[in-house]
């Protein structure tokens, strides 16, 4: 059974870009507030205020029952970490921030992983850098005529070539008038397989990379996914449009590049 994929008009892509840039700006505010001693609940409230102040609605809050505005995943938490006043960020942690909003009928979605403080291990910093680079490789592969397997393979080859592992249990997705649309976007190959990319497709690419093995388990809260072996995990995501001229990152201001 084929997934329904909505090709977006230039106007629709512009509106998704508006939503995505709000996500970018709110995440920049949240990242600037990260330091040892801050709780993940404080960051959640900051994200929600930032969205509302810009006329947007946090997309995750209440989505399938998720209780917060932003997913905050620390160290071995891969995705969907629930903010808490009891979760205090500590020197040397790494923290994944995954945030989406709805604005004027369209959605934007993005994620970053950042170090906490200055005493972060080289291993952790390398994991963050590789995950960011893997996203850039996946985006570069998202050209008209390519297949989704080419995108996933670009991510997988870079990650595994550096000695890390790609999470299989969670994937990227189409995005537009809904937060999650078709197609699903795996972060693994093989090349030459999967949906063929066409101009007008808008995708949220989001590799999740573990320092150890790819296996996960979900905690008793029903949301937080952690690495099975307790290794660190990192997550980056951008909303992109496939155009005649290649991929365009909608969740970055023009000229900022794929940081």
N, C-alpha and C positions, 0 to 999 in steps of 0.2 A: 504494500500500500504506500503510495507516494505522499510525501508531506506537501501540504499546500504552501506555496511560496508566493508572496505578494511582491511584485516589482513596484518600486516606488518612483513617482514622478520627481522632477527636479524640485518642484515646490514642496513635496512631502519630504524629500531629503533635506531641504533647507530647514524645515520645521523640526525634523529629528536632530539636526545640528544645533538648533537653538536649545532643545532640551539637553542635549549632550554637553553643551558648553556650560549650562547651569551645573550639571554634575561635576564637571572639571573644576569650576570655581568653588563649589562647596567642598569638594575633596581637598583642594588647596588650603582652605581654611582649617579643615580638620587636621591635615598633616602638619600645619604650622603650630597646632596646639599640642602635638604629641611630645611628651617628655616623661621621664621617670616620675611616678607619683600621681599621674592622671589616671582616672578610671575610664573604662570603656563606656560606661553610662554617660559620663560627661561628654565624651566624643559623640555619642549618639544624639544627645540633646543639641549639641552644636550643629550637627548635620541637619537635624529636623528644622531648627530655627533658620539655618541658612537657606534651605529649600523654600520654606514658607515666606521668608523675607523677599524672595525672588518670584513669588507668585506660583510656585510649583508645589506638587504633592509628593512626599516620599513614596516611592513605588513599592517598597518591600513591606511596609507596615500593614499588617493584616493580610498579606498575600499568602494564601493557603494557611493562614493562622500565625504567620511569623510575627513575633511580638514587638519588634523594634524597627527603627527607620534605616539603620545601616547594619551590615554584617561586619563584625570585627573579630578577626581570627588571629590568635596569638601563638607563635612558635610552632607547635605540632598540630595546631588547628588548621585544617585545610580551607574550609569554607563554612559559611552559615553560623559562625560564632555569634552568640547572643550577648549584647552588651549588658554589663552588670556593674552595680555600684561596688561590688566586692572584688571585681577584677581590676587590680591596680597594675599599671604598666611599670616594668622594672628595667633598670639599666641593663642593656644587652639583649633585651627582647627584640623580636621582629613582629610586626603587626600588619595583617592584611586588612584593607579597607575596601569593601565592595558596596557600591551605592548606586541607586537608580531613582529617577524621578519621572513624573508625568507632568507635561506642560503643554497647554493648548492642544490636547488630544493626541500627543505623541510622547514616546518614551525615549530616555537616554540612560546609559548604563556604562559604568567604568569601574576599574579596581586597580589599586596600587598596593605594594608591600613596602614598608619603610622600617628602618632601624630605629630603636629607642635609645637615646643617649649616644655616647661615643665609644663605650666599651663593648662593641659588637664584634663577634668572632669573624675572622676572615672567611671561614666556612659559610657563615650566615650571609655575609656580604656577597660572596661569590654566588650563592644560591639566588639571591635577589637579582644580581646582574644577569645571570644566565636566564632567569625567567623573563626578565624584561627583554632580553635579546631574542628569546624564543618567540615572544609576541611579535616583535618587529619582523622576524623571519616569516611568520605565518601571514602577517599583513602583506608583506612584499609578494607572497605567492598568490594572493587573492586577486588575480587578474582575469578579465573576461576570457572565457574559453578554458580556463583551468578547471580542475575538479576539486571538490572538498577534500578528497584524499591527498591532493597535492599540498593543500594548506596544512592539514594535520601532519603530513609527513615532514614538512619543513620544520615544524615545531619539534616533532619527535626526534628527528635526526640530530638537530642541534643539542637538545637536552641530553639524550643518551650518549652522544659523542663527548659530552663533558662529564659523564659519570653520574648523572642524576636520573630520576625516573619521572615519567609523565603520568598524571592521574587519569585513569580511564573512566571512573565512575561518574564524573561530571563533565559536561561539554558546553561549548558556546551555543549560540542560537541566533535565529533571525529576530529582528526587533523593528517596531514601528508604531502602529496604533495599539499593539499589545506589547507587554514586556517580553514575553516569550512567544515567538512565532517560528514557523519552519523557515529554513531547515535546521536540524541539529548540526553543530560544527565540532566534530571530534578533534582532539589534539594529537591524533595518531593517523598513520597512513592506512592502506598503501596508496602510493601515487597512482594516478590514472583511474581511480575509482570514485564513486559517489556523484552527487549532483554537479552538473556543469554550471560554472558561475556565469552570470549574465549581468550586463549593466542594469542598474536599478535595484539590485539586491542590497539590502542593508543587514549587516551581521554584527553581532557582538562576539568577538574572538577573545577567549579567556583561558590561556594555559595555566594549569596548576601543576607545580613541580615540587617533588619531594627530594630531600637529601638522601633518603634511604629508598625503600621499596615503594611501589605504587599503591599498595593495599591500604584500605581505609576501614574505619568503623565509625558508627554514629553513636554519640553519647545518649544518655538516658533522657536528655531534654528533647530528643527527637529531631534536632536540627544540626547541632555542631558535629561536623565530620573531622576526625583526627586521623593522623597516620597510624597505621596498625603497629609499626615498630617504634613509635615515639620520636621519629626523626622530624627535623624542621620542614616546613612547607611554605612556599611562596606562590603568589597569585597576582597576575596582571591582566587587565582587560581594557579594550577600546571598542567603541562602536565605529564601524567603518561602512563606507558605501563603495560598491563596485561600480566603476564608471568606465566609459569607453577608453579613457586614458590610464586606467589602472585604479588601484585602491586609494581612497581618500579617508583620512582619519577625521571623523566628525567630532570626537570628544577631546580634541586638542585645538587651541586657537591656531589660525593659519600661521605658518612659519615657525611654530614651536618644535616641530619634529616629533619623532616617536620616542620620547624619553620614557 
